[in-house]
Amino acid sequence: MKKIILANIILISLITKAQDIHFSQFNETPVLINPAMSCTAFDTRVIANYKNQWASVTSPYQTYGISVERALKHLKLKKAYTGMSLSVYNDKAGDAALGSLLVNLGFNTVIKTGQYSKLSAGIGGGVNYRTINASKLKWESQYNGYSYDETIASGETTPRSSFLQGDFVGGLAYHYAKSERYISAQDGTKFDLGFSVFHYNMPKYSYVNSGDRQFVKYALHGNFDIGFKNTGIALVPSFIYMKQGPSKEMNVGCLVKYIIQDQSVYTGIKKPCAIAIGGYYRFGDAVIPSLLFQYDKYAFCVSYDLNISQLAGASKTKGGLEFSLRFNVSPGYGKSLGKSLNRPTYK
């Protein structure tokens, strides 16, 4: 039986060592997927995220967190500037409450490569506190021949219930925008492309002191915002591809945005407002319908994972509900001309 418990705990470690904290709304977790994304599109950005999934299969997996970005000494005519980010994410998974508390601090340098473009390089580092409640696990020895009986002692030795990892990430990002309005102008174009590498220090990952190390993860991502002149319509396609050891994940999708009201360029009195609807496909796993509402400096997004994997029989296609709330301030807002005339300015 000792071998059975060891095998189970090692299996848990192997299954989860390729699994980082994960959101379907990857566009709303920029510094979680790449530290170079900090402060390229916005001088200040705060995003809160929450996800609840797999409640139809087991104890709900709950993930939530917050990230804060701030540009340092970013001036309209300055060729380069720096940014920093602080993010805290917490995840609890399954009956044994397999947990991850990730605290990360990131720094990046942003260089203006043209009138509308920027190139950024960023690094991040922090700690990940891993936990598990092994007392909630069920063992073969606790079955009485007919059913599971929690009053029967398992006779097993509980492995360590927590450990601390040091973790590091680095990335590159390219940002292009003809306008830094909070919501795209009807003929505007914006996009971000990036590449990042996680766990390049390959931290140890084991609840049984087995010496297993976490796989390095690579991520390639992009998002676009393409407005069509005189239509009030914009297309917002995006993708992310991730590879970590033997595991791969590919998400693609698109939102169709209707610009209810564009912002007034000179007075700043009219506040921009838009609504977007669409969805994403996570290959072999889920279809994710999404709804996004934007008003001025704020955005709220809700999505739901419809499970279509081999687990669909047990999950009844019920995956997870996800929310995000974002606040952002664009470059130049409240500075220079915008400060003197009480209106926003753009690069």
C-alpha positions as CSV (number, residue, x, y, z in Angstrom):
1,M,0.0,0.0,0.0
2,K,2.9,2.3,0.6
3,K,3.7,2.0,-3.1
4,I,0.1,2.9,-4.0
5,I,0.1,6.2,-2.0
6,L,3.5,7.0,-3.4
7,A,2.4,6.3,-6.9
8,N,-0.8,8.4,-6.4
9,I,1.1,11.4,-5.1
10,I,3.8,11.2,-7.8
11,L,1.0,11.0,-10.4
12,I,-0.6,14.2,-8.9
13,S,2.8,15.9,-9.1
14,L,3.4,14.8,-12.7
15,I,0.0,15.7,-13.9
16,T,0.1,19.2,-12.3
17,K,3.8,20.1,-12.9
18,A,2.8,21.0,-16.5
19,Q,-0.1,23.0,-15.3
20,D,0.4,26.7,-14.4
21,I,-2.3,29.1,-13.2
22,H,-4.6,29.2,-16.2
23,F,-7.3,31.6,-17.5
24,S,-9.3,31.3,-20.7
25,Q,-9.4,35.1,-21.0
26,F,-5.7,35.3,-21.8
27,N,-6.0,38.8,-23.2
28,E,-7.0,39.9,-19.8
29,T,-3.9,38.4,-18.1
30,P,-1.1,40.2,-20.0
31,V,1.6,40.1,-17.4
32,L,0.8,36.5,-16.5
33,I,1.6,35.4,-20.1
34,N,4.5,37.9,-20.7
35,P,6.2,40.4,-18.4
36,A,7.2,42.4,-21.5
37,M,3.5,43.3,-22.0
38,S,3.5,45.7,-19.1
39,C,2.9,49.3,-19.9
40,T,3.2,49.1,-23.7
41,A,-0.4,50.0,-24.4
42,F,-1.3,51.7,-21.1
43,D,0.7,53.8,-18.6
44,T,-1.5,52.3,-15.8
45,R,-3.5,49.1,-15.9
46,V,-5.2,47.1,-13.1
47,I,-6.9,43.8,-13.9
48,A,-8.8,41.5,-11.5
49,N,-9.7,38.0,-12.6
50,Y,-11.8,35.1,-11.3
51,K,-12.6,31.7,-12.6
52,N,-14.7,28.8,-11.2
53,Q,-14.6,25.5,-13.1
54,W,-15.2,21.7,-13.0
55,A,-18.0,22.0,-10.3
56,S,-19.9,19.3,-12.2
57,V,-17.0,16.8,-11.8
58,T,-15.3,17.5,-8.5
59,S,-14.9,20.2,-5.9
60,P,-14.7,23.4,-7.9
61,Y,-11.4,24.7,-9.2
62,Q,-11.2,28.3,-8.2
63,T,-8.7,30.7,-9.5
64,Y,-8.5,34.5,-8.8
65,G,-5.9,37.2,-8.9
66,I,-5.0,40.8,-9.5
67,S,-2.2,42.5,-11.5
68,V,-1.1,46.1,-11.4
69,E,1.1,47.8,-14.0
70,R,2.7,51.3,-13.9
71,A,5.0,53.1,-16.4
72,L,7.9,55.0,-14.9
73,K,8.8,58.4,-16.2
74,H,6.9,57.9,-19.5
75,L,6.9,61.2,-21.3
76,K,5.3,61.8,-24.7
77,L,8.6,62.8,-26.4
78,K,10.8,60.3,-24.6
79,K,12.3,57.6,-26.7
80,A,12.4,54.9,-24.1
81,Y,10.9,54.3,-20.6
82,T,10.6,51.5,-18.1
83,G,7.6,49.8,-16.6
84,M,6.9,47.5,-13.6
85,S,4.2,45.1,-12.6
86,L,3.0,43.3,-9.5
87,S,0.7,40.3,-9.8
88,V,-0.8,37.9,-7.2
89,Y,-2.8,34.8,-8.3
90,N,-4.3,32.1,-6.2
91,D,-5.6,28.7,-7.3
92,K,-7.3,25.8,-5.5
93,A,-8.1,22.6,-7.4
94,G,-10.1,19.5,-6.6
95,D,-11.0,17.6,-3.5
96,A,-7.5,17.7,-2.1
97,A,-7.4,21.5,-2.6
98,L,-4.2,21.4,-4.6
99,G,-3.1,25.0,-4.3
100,S,-0.8,27.6,-5.8
101,L,-0.2,31.1,-4.5
102,L,1.9,33.0,-7.1
103,V,3.4,36.4,-6.3
104,N,5.4,37.9,-9.1
105,L,7.3,41.2,-9.7
106,G,8.1,42.2,-13.3
107,F,10.2,44.9,-14.9
108,N,10.5,45.8,-18.6
109,T,12.1,48.4,-20.9
110,V,10.0,49.9,-23.7
111,I,11.6,51.5,-26.7
112,K,9.7,53.5,-29.3
113,T,10.8,52.1,-32.7
114,G,8.5,54.3,-34.8
115,Q,5.7,56.8,-34.7
116,Y,3.2,54.0,-33.9
117,S,5.3,51.1,-32.7
118,K,7.2,50.0,-29.5
119,L,9.5,47.1,-28.7
120,S,9.6,45.8,-25.1
121,A,11.8,43.3,-23.2
122,G,10.8,42.2,-19.7
123,I,11.8,39.9,-16.9
124,G,9.9,38.7,-13.9
125,G,10.6,36.8,-10.7
126,G,8.8,35.7,-7.6
127,V,7.7,32.8,-5.4
128,N,5.0,30.1,-5.8
129,Y,3.7,28.6,-2.6
130,R,2.3,25.1,-3.4
131,T,-0.1,23.3,-1.0
132,I,-2.2,20.1,-0.8
133,N,-4.6,18.8,1.8
134,A,-3.7,15.1,1.7
135,S,-6.2,14.3,4.4
136,K,-9.0,14.8,1.8
137,L,-7.6,12.0,-0.4
138,K,-9.3,8.6,-0.6
139,W,-7.4,5.3,-0.4
140,E,-8.1,1.8,-1.4
141,S,-7.8,0.7,2.2
142,Q,-10.7,2.9,3.2
143,Y,-13.2,0.8,1.1
144,N,-15.1,-1.7,3.3
145,G,-16.0,-4.0,0.4
146,Y,-19.2,-2.2,-0.5
147,S,-18.4,1.5,-0.3
148,Y,-15.9,4.2,0.8
149,D,-15.8,4.6,4.6
150,E,-13.9,7.7,5.8
151,T,-13.9,6.4,9.4
152,I,-11.5,3.6,8.4
153,A,-7.9,4.7,8.9
154,S,-5.9,4.6,5.7
155,G,-2.7,3.6,7.4
156,E,-0.8,5.8,5.1
157,T,1.9,8.4,5.9
158,T,0.9,11.9,4.7
159,P,3.5,13.5,2.5
160,R,4.6,17.0,2.9
161,S,1.7,19.4,2.5
162,S,3.5,22.4,1.1
163,F,6.7,23.7,-0.5
164,L,8.0,27.0,-1.8
165,Q,9.4,27.6,-5.3
166,G,11.5,30.4,-6.7
167,D,10.4,31.1,-10.3
168,F,11.6,33.3,-13.2
169,V,10.2,34.4,-16.6
170,G,11.3,36.5,-19.5
171,G,9.8,37.8,-22.7
172,L,9.7,40.1,-25.7
173,A,6.7,42.0,-27.1
174,Y,5.9,44.3,-30.0
175,H,3.1,46.8,-29.8
176,Y,1.6,48.8,-32.7
177,A,-1.2,51.4,-32.4
178,K,-2.1,54.3,-34.6
179,S,-4.2,55.7,-31.7
180,E,-3.8,55.1,-27.9
181,R,-7.5,55.6,-27.3
182,Y,-9.0,53.3,-24.7
183,I,-11.3,51.9,-27.4
184,S,-10.2,51.7,-31.1
185,A,-11.1,54.5,-33.4
186,Q,-13.4,53.3,-36.2
187,D,-10.5,53.2,-38.6
188,G,-7.8,52.5,-36.1
189,T,-5.5,49.5,-35.9
190,K,-3.8,48.0,-32.9
191,F,-1.9,44.8,-32.3
192,D,0.5,43.1,-29.9
193,L,2.8,40.1,-30.6
194,G,4.9,38.4,-28.0
195,F,7.1,35.5,-27.0
196,S,7.9,34.4,-23.4
197,V,9.8,31.7,-21.5
198,F,8.6,30.5,-18.1
199,H,10.4,28.4,-15.4
200,Y,13.8,28.7,-17.1
201,N,15.4,28.0,-13.8
202,M,13.4,24.7,-13.7
203,P,12.4,24.8,-10.0
204,K,11.8,21.6,-8.1
205,Y,8.2,20.4,-8.1
206,S,7.4,17.5,-5.8
207,Y,5.3,16.8,-2.7
208,V,7.4,13.6,-1.9
209,N,10.9,15.0,-2.3
210,S,11.4,13.1,-5.5
211,G,13.6,15.7,-7.1
212,D,11.2,16.3,-10.1
213,R,11.6,19.7,-11.7
214,Q,9.0,21.8,-13.5
215,F,9.2,21.9,-17.2
216,V,10.2,25.1,-19.1
217,K,7.2,26.6,-20.7
218,Y,7.2,28.6,-24.0
219,A,4.4,30.9,-25.1
220,L,3.7,32.7,-28.4
221,H,0.8,35.1,-28.4
222,G,-0.9,37.9,-30.4
223,N,-4.0,40.1,-30.3
224,F,-5.4,42.5,-32.8
225,D,-8.0,45.3,-32.9
226,I,-8.9,46.3,-36.4
227,G,-11.5,49.0,-37.0
228,F,-13.4,49.6,-40.2
229,K,-14.0,53.2,-41.2
230,N,-17.6,54.5,-41.1
231,T,-19.0,51.2,-39.8
232,G,-18.7,51.4,-36.0
233,I,-17.4,47.8,-36.3
234,A,-14.0,46.4,-35.2
235,L,-12.7,42.8,-35.3
236,V,-10.6,41.6,-32.4
237,P,-8.9,38.3,-33.2
238,S,-6.3,36.8,-30.9
239,F,-4.3,33.6,-30.3
240,I,-1.9,31.9,-27.8
241,Y,0.2,28.8,-28.2
242,M,1.9,27.3,-25.2
243,K,4.3,24.3,-24.9
244,Q,5.5,22.8,-21.6
245,G,7.3,19.5,-21.7
246,P,4.9,17.0,-23.4
247,S,1.9,19.3,-23.0
248,K,0.7,21.8,-25.7
249,E,-2.2,24.2,-25.8
250,M,-3.5,26.4,-28.6
251,N,-6.3,29.0,-28.2
252,V,-7.7,31.0,-31.2
253,G,-10.7,33.2,-31.5
254,C,-12.3,36.5,-32.4
255,L,-14.7,39.1,-31.0
256,V,-16.8,41.4,-33.1
257,K,-16.9,44.8,-31.5
258,Y,-19.6,47.4,-32.0
259,I,-18.5,50.9,-31.1
260,I,-21.5,52.5,-29.5
261,Q,-19.8,55.8,-29.0
262,D,-16.3,56.9,-30.0
263,Q,-14.6,59.4,-27.7
264,S,-14.3,63.1,-28.6
265,V,-10.8,63.9,-29.5
266,Y,-10.6,67.5,-28.5
267,T,-12.9,68.0,-25.6
268,G,-12.8,64.6,-23.9
269,I,-16.5,65.1,-22.9
270,K,-17.9,62.2,-24.8
271,K,-16.8,58.9,-23.2
272,P,-16.0,55.9,-25.5
273,C,-18.3,52.9,-25.2
274,A,-18.3,49.6,-27.0
275,I,-19.6,46.0,-26.7
276,A,-18.0,42.9,-28.2
277,I,-19.2,39.4,-28.6
278,G,-17.6,36.3,-30.0
279,G,-15.7,33.2,-28.8
280,Y,-12.5,31.2,-28.6
281,Y,-11.6,27.6,-29.3
282,R,-9.1,25.7,-27.1
283,F,-8.0,22.8,-29.4
284,G,-9.4,19.5,-28.2
285,D,-10.8,20.9,-25.0
286,A,-13.3,23.7,-25.0
287,V,-15.4,26.2,-26.9
288,I,-15.5,29.6,-25.0
289,P,-18.3,32.1,-25.8
290,S,-17.3,35.6,-24.6
291,L,-18.9,39.0,-24.0
292,L,-16.9,42.2,-23.5
293,F,-18.2,45.6,-22.4
294,Q,-16.0,48.7,-22.5
295,Y,-16.7,52.2,-21.2
296,D,-14.1,54.9,-21.0
297,K,-11.1,53.5,-19.0
298,Y,-13.0,50.4,-17.8
299,A,-13.7,47.0,-19.3
300,F,-15.7,44.0,-18.1
301,C,-15.5,40.5,-19.7
302,V,-17.4,37.3,-19.0
303,S,-16.9,34.0,-20.6
304,Y,-17.8,30.3,-20.2
305,D,-15.8,27.2,-21.0
306,L,-18.0,24.6,-22.8
307,N,-16.1,21.4,-22.3
308,I,-15.9,19.2,-25.5
309,S,-13.0,16.9,-24.5
310,Q,-13.2,13.2,-23.5
311,L,-14.3,14.5,-20.0
312,A,-17.5,15.8,-21.5
313,G,-19.4,12.7,-20.5
314,A,-18.7,13.4,-16.8
315,S,-18.8,17.2,-17.0
316,K,-21.9,17.3,-19.2
317,T,-20.0,20.0,-21.2
318,K,-19.9,22.2,-18.1
319,G,-16.4,23.8,-17.9
320,G,-16.0,27.1,-16.1
321,L,-17.4,30.6,-15.6
322,E,-14.8,33.4,-15.8
323,F,-14.9,37.1,-15.1
324,S,-12.4,40.0,-15.5
325,L,-12.5,43.7,-14.6
326,R,-10.0,46.1,-16.1
327,F,-9.0,49.7,-15.5
328,N,-6.5,51.5,-17.7
329,V,-5.0,54.9,-18.4
330,S,-3.4,55.5,-21.8
331,P,0.0,57.1,-22.4
332,G,0.1,60.9,-22.1
333,Y,-3.3,61.1,-20.3
334,G,-3.2,64.0,-17.9
335,K,0.2,65.2,-19.0
336,S,1.6,67.9,-21.3
337,L,-1.2,69.2,-23.6
338,G,-3.8,67.0,-22.0
339,K,-3.1,68.4,-18.6
340,S,-3.2,72.1,-19.7
341,L,-6.4,71.6,-21.7
342,N,-8.0,69.0,-19.5
343,R,-8.2,66.5,-22.4
344,P,-6.4,63.3,-23.4
345,T,-3.4,63.3,-25.7
346,Y,-2.2,60.5,-27.9
347,K,1.3,59.5,-29.1
